[in-house]
Amino acid sequence: MNPIQKAREDLNLTRNELSKLAGVGYSTISSLEKGRQNSVNDDVLQAFEQLGQDKDKLKAEYDNYRESEKQEILQKIN
């Protein structure tokens, strides 16, 4: 599961609530959760930190998630 989505759901937040806390658009949260963005917006990481989450760990988990998705695609091609 996408680590951003998991963290949000663990905190019982909606995408809309997280977007408001982070000061970003709903579409930013949606794009992150669908794995469409290469990196996590700093404002989103700051919001998670304010909610008691380790932002560095969350960023690393998202980066690993994206990398594993890329590797799966490359394996299909080869």
N, C-alpha and C positions, 0 to 999 in steps of 0.2 A: 504494500500500500504506500502511496505517496506520503512522505513524512510530514509535509505541510498539512495535508488533509487530516492525517492521524492526530497531529498535535491540536489542530482546531477542534476536531471531534472530541478528543480527550478533555478539552476545556469546556465542552458543551456550548460552543459558539457557532452561530450561523456564519456563512460566508459574508453576509451583509454586516453582521456585528464586527467581524474581524476587519473588514475593509474600513469601517468607520473608526475603529481603534487605531488602525495603521495610517489612516489618512490617505488611502489609495482607493481606486475604483473597484467596484465589485468584479469587474472583468479581470483585474490584476490577480485577485485571489483565485478566481475560476481558472485562469490560464496557468497559474502555479500548480494548482491541484490536478490539472490535466496534463502537466509536464510539458507545457508549451513554452516555458521560459527557461533560458539557460541558467539563470541564477536568481536567487531570492532577493527581492527589493530590500534595501536596508531599513526602510520604514516598517515593513512587515516583520523583519527580525527584531526591531526595537519593540514593537507591540508584543511579540511573544516574550521578550525579556521582561517587560513590565508585568506580564502575567506569570512570571516565575519560571519560564523555560530558559534553557541554556541556548542562547542564540548561535554560538559557535558550533555546538553539536548539531543543532537543527540545520544549519547551513551545510555542514559536512555531510549529513545524511541526505539532504536534497541533492547535493553534488554527486554523491554516490548513486543515488536513484537515477539521475539523468544519465550518468555514465553507463550504468547497467542497461538502460533502455537503448542507448547507442550501440552497445556491444551486441545486444540481441538482434538488432537490425543488420549489423555487419555480418553476423553469423548466418543469417538468412540468405544474404547475398553470396557468400562464399560457398 
